[in-house]
Amino acid sequence: MFSFQIRPLLKDPSTRIPVKATWDISEISDGSFNYPCLEPWKIQGELFYVGLDESGKDVIEFAGSVETKLRMQCDRCLKQVDVPLAVDIRQRFVKGEKTDSETSDYDFDYLPIVQDSVDLEDVIQYDVQLNVPVKVLCKEDCLGLCPICGKDLNQGPCECEEDFSDPRWDALKNLL
């Protein structure tokens, strides 16, 4: 779906290949949870020729961005929150086979150009997954849930005893 022929870049290094697409994905996973995507992913960017790497191989770069909106839960009160997500992506691709003498860092910095084309699908999906927020709040001053009765404290105080303490620690109170 997101595979691009890069021959024009190799023939004329001043050429740029624009990338503009929408990708309709129903949900994304961060490895633990699945989050619904409320909007198709808006992908924008361009492919361009960078030059030669240390071993004389052609290097192509994709520089772009992805925008979408995810439905997640507030980490304090568990309300549904629509979270806008904007991800900048930069990935380099190298033409030619790796040699055994090249370091393992090579695998992370450069992806292979296969049959004069680059595939952006995995790159885009991976970068979006890495940028899913770890902590989401419905509002900055969210009060969360009462640890005793579970009431949403954003809707007002609960009737629970405010000075609740764990009885296992009562013996230590006598020391003070």
Stockholm file with secondary structure:
# STOCKHOLM 1.0

chainA/1-176         MFSFQIRPLLKDPSTRIPVKATWDISEISDGSFNYPCLEPWKIQGELFYVGLDESGKDVIEFAGSVETKLRMQCDRCLKQVDVPLAVDIRQRFVKGEKTDSETSDYDFDYLPIVQDSVDLEDVIQYDVQLNVPVKVLCKEDCLGLCPICGKDLNQGPCECEEDFSDPRWDALKNLL
#=GR chainA/1-176 SS CCEEECHHHHHCTTCEEEEEEEECCSEEECSSCEEEBSSCEEEEEEEEEEEECTTSCEEEEEEEEEEEEEEEECTTTCCEEEEEEEEEEEEEEEESCCCTTSCTHHHHHEEEEBTTEEECHHHHHHHHHHTSCSCCCSSTTCCCBCTTTCCBGGGCCCSSCTTCCCGGGHHHHTTC
#=GC SS_cons         CCEEECHHHHHCTTCEEEEEEEECCSEEECSSCEEEBSSCEEEEEEEEEEEECTTSCEEEEEEEEEEEEEEEECTTTCCEEEEEEEEEEEEEEEESCCCTTSCTHHHHHEEEEBTTEEECHHHHHHHHHHTSCSCCCSSTTCCCBCTTTCCBGGGCCCSSCTTCCCGGGHHHHTTC
//
